[in-house]
Amino acid sequence: GLQGPITVNGNEFNSAMPPFGRVAGSGFNWSDDRIAAVLTYVRQEWGNQGGAITKEKVAEIRTKEGDRKPWTVAELEQLP
């Protein structure tokens, strides 16, 4: 999930997006493949030019971060 201010196409938003994936008690249990596919779709739609996200990258970040609070924009910008 994402929490805090974010600017998208010049528009500012400040809200919280609930996390999804392997979140205890959330009712969701998404595979690394499925999350990678959704992230890749978002990075490549609506005129975006981002590269694909691999299931290996999703697994790497999940292993490193474990259960955590929602991300901020600053934290997401630091990811490789």
Rosetta constraint file for C-alpha pairs under 8 A:
AtomPair CA 1 CA 16 HARMONIC 7.22 0.50
AtomPair CA 1 CA 17 HARMONIC 4.97 0.50
AtomPair CA 1 CA 18 HARMONIC 4.77 0.50
AtomPair CA 1 CA 19 HARMONIC 3.70 0.50
AtomPair CA 1 CA 20 HARMONIC 6.77 0.50
AtomPair CA 1 CA 70 HARMONIC 4.78 0.50
AtomPair CA 1 CA 71 HARMONIC 5.99 0.50
AtomPair CA 2 CA 16 HARMONIC 5.73 0.50
AtomPair CA 2 CA 17 HARMONIC 5.07 0.50
AtomPair CA 2 CA 18 HARMONIC 7.02 0.50
AtomPair CA 2 CA 19 HARMONIC 7.36 0.50
AtomPair CA 2 CA 70 HARMONIC 5.17 0.50
AtomPair CA 2 CA 71 HARMONIC 4.69 0.50
AtomPair CA 2 CA 72 HARMONIC 5.73 0.50
AtomPair CA 2 CA 73 HARMONIC 7.32 0.50
AtomPair CA 3 CA 14 HARMONIC 7.41 0.50
AtomPair CA 3 CA 15 HARMONIC 5.95 0.50
AtomPair CA 3 CA 16 HARMONIC 4.25 0.50
AtomPair CA 3 CA 17 HARMONIC 6.23 0.50
AtomPair CA 3 CA 70 HARMONIC 5.72 0.50
AtomPair CA 3 CA 71 HARMONIC 5.88 0.50
AtomPair CA 3 CA 72 HARMONIC 5.37 0.50
AtomPair CA 3 CA 73 HARMONIC 7.76 0.50
AtomPair CA 4 CA 13 HARMONIC 7.97 0.50
AtomPair CA 4 CA 14 HARMONIC 5.08 0.50
AtomPair CA 4 CA 15 HARMONIC 5.69 0.50
AtomPair CA 4 CA 16 HARMONIC 6.42 0.50
AtomPair CA 4 CA 72 HARMONIC 5.93 0.50
AtomPair CA 4 CA 73 HARMONIC 7.29 0.50
AtomPair CA 5 CA 12 HARMONIC 6.88 0.50
AtomPair CA 5 CA 13 HARMONIC 5.55 0.50
AtomPair CA 5 CA 14 HARMONIC 4.10 0.50
AtomPair CA 5 CA 15 HARMONIC 6.85 0.50
AtomPair CA 5 CA 72 HARMONIC 7.85 0.50
AtomPair CA 5 CA 73 HARMONIC 7.28 0.50
AtomPair CA 6 CA 12 HARMONIC 5.74 0.50
AtomPair CA 6 CA 13 HARMONIC 5.35 0.50
AtomPair CA 6 CA 14 HARMONIC 6.31 0.50
AtomPair CA 6 CA 73 HARMONIC 6.36 0.50
AtomPair CA 7 CA 11 HARMONIC 5.32 0.50
AtomPair CA 7 CA 12 HARMONIC 4.33 0.50
AtomPair CA 7 CA 13 HARMONIC 6.20 0.50
AtomPair CA 8 CA 12 HARMONIC 6.43 0.50
AtomPair CA 8 CA 13 HARMONIC 7.76 0.50
AtomPair CA 17 CA 70 HARMONIC 7.96 0.50
AtomPair CA 18 CA 70 HARMONIC 7.44 0.50
AtomPair CA 19 CA 23 HARMONIC 7.32 0.50
AtomPair CA 19 CA 70 HARMONIC 6.64 0.50
AtomPair CA 20 CA 26 HARMONIC 7.45 0.50
AtomPair CA 20 CA 28 HARMONIC 6.23 0.50
AtomPair CA 20 CA 29 HARMONIC 7.70 0.50
AtomPair CA 20 CA 30 HARMONIC 7.54 0.50
AtomPair CA 21 CA 28 HARMONIC 5.60 0.50
AtomPair CA 21 CA 29 HARMONIC 5.01 0.50
AtomPair CA 21 CA 30 HARMONIC 4.55 0.50
AtomPair CA 21 CA 31 HARMONIC 7.26 0.50
AtomPair CA 21 CA 35 HARMONIC 7.43 0.50
AtomPair CA 22 CA 26 HARMONIC 7.98 0.50
AtomPair CA 22 CA 28 HARMONIC 6.27 0.50
AtomPair CA 22 CA 29 HARMONIC 4.64 0.50
AtomPair CA 22 CA 30 HARMONIC 6.14 0.50
AtomPair CA 23 CA 27 HARMONIC 7.67 0.50
AtomPair CA 23 CA 28 HARMONIC 6.65 0.50
AtomPair CA 23 CA 29 HARMONIC 7.04 0.50
AtomPair CA 23 CA 67 HARMONIC 7.35 0.50
AtomPair CA 30 CA 34 HARMONIC 6.20 0.50
AtomPair CA 30 CA 35 HARMONIC 6.51 0.50
AtomPair CA 31 CA 35 HARMONIC 6.37 0.50
AtomPair CA 32 CA 36 HARMONIC 6.03 0.50
AtomPair CA 32 CA 55 HARMONIC 5.01 0.50
AtomPair CA 32 CA 56 HARMONIC 7.61 0.50
AtomPair CA 32 CA 58 HARMONIC 5.77 0.50
AtomPair CA 32 CA 59 HARMONIC 6.13 0.50
AtomPair CA 33 CA 37 HARMONIC 6.17 0.50
AtomPair CA 33 CA 54 HARMONIC 7.54 0.50
AtomPair CA 33 CA 55 HARMONIC 4.96 0.50
AtomPair CA 34 CA 38 HARMONIC 6.34 0.50
AtomPair CA 35 CA 39 HARMONIC 6.15 0.50
AtomPair CA 35 CA 55 HARMONIC 7.61 0.50
AtomPair CA 35 CA 58 HARMONIC 7.31 0.50
AtomPair CA 36 CA 40 HARMONIC 5.99 0.50
AtomPair CA 36 CA 52 HARMONIC 7.92 0.50
AtomPair CA 36 CA 53 HARMONIC 5.28 0.50
AtomPair CA 36 CA 54 HARMONIC 5.58 0.50
AtomPair CA 36 CA 55 HARMONIC 5.34 0.50
AtomPair CA 36 CA 58 HARMONIC 6.40 0.50
AtomPair CA 37 CA 41 HARMONIC 6.12 0.50
AtomPair CA 37 CA 53 HARMONIC 7.25 0.50
AtomPair CA 37 CA 54 HARMONIC 7.98 0.50
AtomPair CA 38 CA 42 HARMONIC 6.33 0.50
AtomPair CA 39 CA 43 HARMONIC 6.18 0.50
AtomPair CA 39 CA 52 HARMONIC 7.88 0.50
AtomPair CA 39 CA 53 HARMONIC 6.45 0.50
AtomPair CA 40 CA 44 HARMONIC 6.17 0.50
AtomPair CA 40 CA 50 HARMONIC 7.72 0.50
AtomPair CA 40 CA 51 HARMONIC 7.04 0.50
AtomPair CA 40 CA 52 HARMONIC 4.88 0.50
AtomPair CA 40 CA 53 HARMONIC 5.29 0.50
AtomPair CA 41 CA 45 HARMONIC 5.97 0.50
AtomPair CA 42 CA 46 HARMONIC 7.91 0.50
AtomPair CA 42 CA 48 HARMONIC 7.80 0.50
AtomPair CA 43 CA 48 HARMONIC 5.67 0.50
AtomPair CA 43 CA 49 HARMONIC 6.57 0.50
AtomPair CA 43 CA 50 HARMONIC 4.79 0.50
AtomPair CA 43 CA 51 HARMONIC 6.79 0.50
AtomPair CA 43 CA 52 HARMONIC 7.40 0.50
AtomPair CA 44 CA 48 HARMONIC 4.90 0.50
AtomPair CA 44 CA 49 HARMONIC 5.48 0.50
AtomPair CA 44 CA 50 HARMONIC 5.63 0.50
AtomPair CA 44 CA 51 HARMONIC 7.15 0.50
AtomPair CA 44 CA 52 HARMONIC 7.88 0.50
AtomPair CA 45 CA 49 HARMONIC 7.88 0.50
AtomPair CA 53 CA 57 HARMONIC 6.67 0.50
AtomPair CA 53 CA 58 HARMONIC 7.53 0.50
AtomPair CA 54 CA 58 HARMONIC 6.55 0.50
AtomPair CA 55 CA 59 HARMONIC 6.16 0.50
AtomPair CA 56 CA 60 HARMONIC 6.06 0.50
AtomPair CA 57 CA 61 HARMONIC 6.26 0.50
AtomPair CA 58 CA 62 HARMONIC 6.12 0.50
AtomPair CA 59 CA 63 HARMONIC 6.05 0.50
AtomPair CA 60 CA 64 HARMONIC 6.19 0.50
AtomPair CA 61 CA 65 HARMONIC 5.84 0.50
AtomPair CA 62 CA 66 HARMONIC 5.39 0.50
AtomPair CA 71 CA 75 HARMONIC 6.18 0.50
AtomPair CA 71 CA 76 HARMONIC 6.62 0.50
AtomPair CA 72 CA 76 HARMONIC 6.38 0.50
AtomPair CA 73 CA 77 HARMONIC 6.15 0.50
AtomPair CA 74 CA 78 HARMONIC 6.62 0.50
AtomPair CA 75 CA 79 HARMONIC 7.06 0.50
